[in-house]
Amino acid sequence: MSKTDTIFAEPLGQVQDFQFDDKVVEVFPDMIKRSVPGYTTIINGIGEIAQRFVKDGSQIYDLGCSLGAASLSIRQAVNAKSCSIIAIDNSSAMVERCRLIQSGYNFETSIEVIEADINDIEINNASMVILNFTLQFLPRGQRKPLIEKIYRGLNPGGCLVLSEKLSLQHDELDQHIIDLHHDFKKSNGYSDMEIAQKRAALENVLLPDSREKHYQRFAQAGFSQFDTWFQHYNFASFLAVKEALVR
């Protein structure tokens, strides 16, 4: 059972960069639900989207899977035959716990949980790829090549679901939305000190892009259809579809 997130509840002499280590794994479900507006809706929506896009005999990739919530949503929703999920994360603590969680379910859709850098993974025969709050943690120079690799590995008619924290183009409006997000976290029991310390820990680790930048990457990679399917404050999820071949 997930513990309550108190990682930043005490004053820290020096705030270290955020890491997906054992401490975070222990509280991750509580942390993300109290920190990311609409997270449960996104996870449920990924399963619903999978019902429309996952095809028999294809592969689904969950890149930066953490504890595998998106993978589990897909496994519960999909009835396609002979399809499999490949879930990848570079945190050994996350992978160990994800394997334990996924092994507790007996769904027809199989899953393989791999500890690896998602930049090193080949993507093939994919009907669906998930990047659920993952791209924002990659160095910006790695983001475009990854989206391009995903596009190449998707089958025609396959989809990418990308969820991210956004930066808004207008500074004043961006600050209003950031303040609303902080109010959301305070309403979920986080103190001003916890919010400030976690923000400092993430400052050099989580680097958000604008919606326009994401759309530009989709277009440059070759996606002709993409849009926002969910947004709450500065957290959004996009759906991009690789155009099916015309016969």
VEXLUM-563332 format. One record per residue (C-alpha): residue in one letter; residue number from 1; x, y, z. Coordinates in Angstrom, 1 decimal. Each point is the difference from the previous one (the first is absolute). Layout:
# VEXLUM-563332
 residu num     c1     c2     c3
      A NUM      X      Y      Z
...
***
This chain:
# VEXLUM-563332
 residu num     c1     c2     c3
      M   1    0.0    0.0    0.0
      S   2    1.3    3.5   -0.9
      K   3    1.3    2.1    2.8
      T   4   -0.8    3.7    0.5
      D   5    2.5    2.3   -1.7
      T   6    1.9    1.9    2.6
      I   7    3.3    0.2   -1.8
      F   8    0.2    3.8    0.1
      A   9   -2.0    0.5    3.3
      E  10    3.1    0.9    2.0
      P  11    2.4    3.0   -0.6
      L  12    2.9   -1.1   -2.2
      G  13    3.4    1.7    0.4
      Q  14    0.7   -0.6   -3.7
      V  15   -2.6   -1.2   -2.4
      Q  16    1.4   -2.7   -2.3
      D  17   -1.1   -0.5   -3.6
      F  18   -3.1   -2.3   -0.1
      Q  19    0.6   -3.7   -0.6
      F  20   -2.3   -2.9   -0.6
      D  21    1.7   -2.0    2.8
      D  22   -1.3   -2.3    2.7
      K  23   -1.5    2.8    2.1
      V  24   -2.0    1.3   -2.9
      V  25   -1.2   -3.6   -1.0
      E  26   -1.4   -0.5    3.5
      V  27   -2.3    3.0   -0.3
      F  28   -0.3    0.4   -3.8
      P  29   -3.8   -0.8   -0.4
      D  30   -0.8    2.5    2.8
      M  31    2.4    2.6   -1.4
      I  32   -1.2    0.0   -3.5
      K  33   -3.7    0.0    0.8
      R  34    0.5    3.0    2.4
      S  35    2.3    1.8   -2.4
      V  36   -1.3   -0.5   -3.6
      P  37   -3.6    1.3   -0.7
      G  38   -2.0   -2.5   -1.9
      Y  39    2.5   -2.9    0.3
      T  40   -2.7   -2.6    0.6
      T  41   -2.0    1.3   -3.0
      I  42    3.1   -0.3   -2.2
      I  43    0.8   -3.5    1.1
      N  44   -3.6   -1.1   -0.6
      G  45   -0.1    1.8   -3.3
      I  46    3.2   -1.9   -1.2
      G  47   -1.9   -3.2    0.5
      E  48   -3.0    1.3   -2.0
      I  49    2.3    1.3   -2.8
      A  50    1.7   -3.4   -0.1
      Q  51   -3.3   -1.7   -0.7
      R  52   -0.2    1.9   -3.3
      F  53    3.6   -0.2   -1.1
      V  54    1.6   -3.2    1.2
      K  55   -0.1   -2.8   -2.7
      D  56    0.4   -3.7    0.1
      G  57    3.6   -1.2   -0.1
      S  58    1.5    3.5    0.7
      Q  59    2.2    1.4    2.8
      I  60   -0.8    2.8    2.5
      Y  61    2.9    2.0    1.4
      D  62   -0.2    1.8    3.4
      L  63    3.1    2.2    0.1
      G  64    0.9    1.2    3.4
      C  65   -2.6   -2.3    1.5
      S  66    0.8    0.7    3.7
      L  67   -2.3   -2.3    1.9
      G  68   -1.9   -1.0   -3.1
      A  69   -3.4    1.7    0.5
      A  70   -0.4    0.7   -3.7
      S  71    1.0   -3.6   -0.9
      L  72   -2.5   -1.3    2.6
      S  73   -2.8    2.1   -1.5
      I  74    0.8   -1.3   -3.4
      R  75    0.1   -3.6    1.2
      Q  76   -3.4    0.3    1.6
      A  77   -1.6    1.7   -3.1
      V  78    1.5   -1.9   -3.0
      N  79   -1.4   -3.2   -1.4
      A  80    2.3   -0.1   -3.1
      K  81    1.5   -3.4   -0.6
      S  82    3.7   -0.8    0.2
      C  83    1.0    3.6    0.9
      S  84    2.6    0.8    2.7
      I  85    1.1    3.0    2.0
      I  86    3.6    0.9    0.4
      A  87    0.4    2.3    3.0
      I  88    3.4    1.8    0.4
      D  89    1.5    2.1    2.8
      N  90    3.6    0.9    0.9
      S  91   -0.7    0.0    3.8
      S  92    0.9   -3.4    1.5
      A  93   -2.3    0.8    3.0
      M  94   -2.9    0.7   -2.3
      V  95    0.5   -3.0   -2.2
      E  96    0.2   -2.4    3.0
      R  97   -3.2    1.3    1.5
      C  98   -1.7    0.1   -3.4
      R  99    0.8   -3.6   -0.6
      L 100   -1.5   -0.9    3.3
      I 101   -3.2    1.9   -0.6
      Q 102   -0.5   -1.3   -3.5
      S 103    0.6   -3.6    1.1
      G 104   -3.0    0.3    2.3
      Y 105   -2.4    0.1   -3.0
      N 106   -0.8   -2.8   -2.5
      F 107   -1.1    1.8   -3.2
      E 108    0.1   -1.5   -3.5
      T 109    2.2    2.9   -1.1
      S 110    3.6   -0.9    1.0
      I 111    2.5    2.5    1.3
      E 112    3.8    0.2    0.2
      V 113    1.5    2.5    2.4
      I 114    3.5    1.1   -1.0
      E 115    2.6    2.1    1.7
      A 116    1.6    2.1   -2.7
      D 117    0.4    3.4   -1.5
      I 118   -3.0    0.7   -2.3
      N 119    2.4    1.6   -2.5
      D 120    1.7   -3.4   -0.5
      I 121   -3.2   -2.0   -0.6
      E 122   -1.0   -1.0   -3.5
      I 123   -3.7    0.5   -0.8
      N 124   -1.6   -2.4   -2.4
      N 125   -3.5   -1.2   -1.0
      A 126   -1.5    2.5    2.3
      S 127   -3.7    0.8    0.0
      M 128    0.3    2.3    3.1
      V 129    2.8    1.8    1.8
      I 130   -0.4    1.8    3.4
      L 131    2.2    2.8    1.3
      N 132   -1.8    0.9    3.2
      F 133    1.8    2.9    1.6
      T 134    3.3   -1.4   -1.2
      L 135    1.2    2.3   -2.8
      Q 136    0.3    3.0    2.3
      F 137    2.8   -1.8    2.0
      L 138    2.2   -0.5   -3.1
      P 139    2.6    2.5   -1.1
      R 140   -1.6    2.2   -2.7
      G 141    2.4   -1.2   -2.7
      Q 142   -1.3   -3.6    0.4
      R 143   -3.7    0.8   -0.4
      K 144   -0.3    0.5   -3.7
      P 145    2.0   -3.2   -0.9
      L 146   -2.1   -2.0    2.4
      I 147   -3.3    1.2   -1.6
      E 148    1.4   -0.7   -3.4
      K 149    1.0   -3.6    1.0
      I 150   -3.5   -0.6    1.4
      Y 151   -1.6    1.2   -3.2
      R 152    2.2   -2.4   -2.0
      G 153   -0.8   -2.9    2.3
      L 154   -3.7    0.5   -0.1
      N 155   -2.1   -2.0   -2.4
      P 156   -2.3    2.0   -2.4
      G 157   -3.0    1.1    2.1
      G 158    1.9   -0.4    3.2
      C 159    0.0    2.7    2.7
      L 160    2.2    1.8    2.5
      V 161   -1.4    1.3    3.3
      L 162    2.3    2.7    1.5
      S 163   -0.8    1.5    3.3
      E 164    2.0    3.0    1.3
      K 165    0.1    3.0    2.2
      L 166   -0.1    3.1   -2.2
      S 167    1.5    3.5    0.0
      L 168   -2.3    2.6   -1.4
      Q 169    1.2    2.6   -2.5
      H 170   -1.3    3.1    2.0
      D 171    2.0    0.4    3.2
      E 172   -2.8    1.7    2.0
      L 173   -2.5   -2.7   -0.9
      D 174    2.6   -2.7    0.6
      Q 175    0.5    1.3    3.6
      H 176   -3.8    0.0    0.6
      I 177   -0.2   -3.7   -1.1
      I 178    3.0   -0.9    2.1
      D 179   -1.7    1.7    3.0
      L 180   -3.1   -2.0   -0.6
      H 181    2.0   -3.2   -0.1
      H 182    1.6    0.9    3.3
      D 183   -3.5    0.6    1.5
      F 184   -0.9   -3.4   -1.3
      K 185    2.9   -1.6    1.9
      K 186   -0.8    2.0    3.1
      S 187   -3.6   -1.3   -0.1
      N 188    1.5   -3.5   -0.1
      G 189    1.9    0.6    3.2
      Y 190    3.4    1.2   -1.1
      S 191    1.4    2.9    2.0
      D 192    1.6    3.1   -1.6
      M 193    3.4   -1.3    1.1
      E 194   -0.6   -3.4   -1.6
      I 195   -1.0    1.7   -3.2
      A 196    2.9    2.3    0.0
      Q 197    2.6   -2.7    0.7
      K 198   -1.4   -2.4   -2.6
      R 199    0.0    2.8   -2.5
      A 200    3.7    0.7    0.7
      A 201    0.8   -3.8   -0.3
      L 202   -1.7   -0.1   -3.4
      E 203    1.3    3.3   -1.3
      N 204    2.9   -1.5   -1.9
      V 205   -1.6   -3.4   -0.7
      L 206   -3.5    0.6   -1.3
      L 207    0.3    2.4   -3.0
      P 208   -3.5    0.7   -1.5
      D 209   -0.6    1.0   -3.6
      S 210   -2.9    2.0   -1.5
      R 211   -2.9   -1.6   -1.8
      E 212    1.2    1.6   -3.2
      K 213    3.4   -1.7    0.4
      H 214   -1.6   -3.4    0.4
      Y 215   -2.2    0.6   -3.1
      Q 216    3.1    1.0   -2.0
      R 217    1.8   -3.2    1.0
      F 218   -3.0   -2.1   -1.0
      A 219   -0.2    1.6   -3.4
      Q 220    3.7   -0.2   -0.6
      A 221    0.0   -3.7    0.9
      G 222   -2.7   -0.7   -2.6
      F 223   -3.3    0.0    2.0
      S 224   -2.7    1.6   -2.0
      Q 225   -2.7   -0.4    2.7
      F 226    0.6    1.3    3.6
      D 227   -1.9    1.9    2.6
      T 228   -0.5    0.5    3.7
      W 229   -2.5   -2.5    1.4
      F 230    0.3    1.0    3.6
      Q 231    1.2    3.0    2.0
      H 232   -0.3    1.2    3.6
      Y 233    1.9    3.2    0.9
      N 234    3.5   -0.4   -1.5
      F 235   -0.2   -3.8   -0.3
      A 236   -1.0   -1.4   -3.4
      S 237   -0.2   -3.2   -2.0
      F 238    0.3   -0.2   -3.7
      L 239   -1.0   -2.6   -2.5
      A 240    1.9   -0.3   -3.3
      V 241   -0.9   -2.5   -2.7
      K 242    2.2   -1.4   -2.8
      E 243   -2.1    0.2   -3.1
      A 244   -1.1   -3.3   -1.4
      L 245    1.2   -1.1   -3.4
      V 246   -2.5    0.5   -2.8
      R 247   -0.6   -3.2   -1.9
***
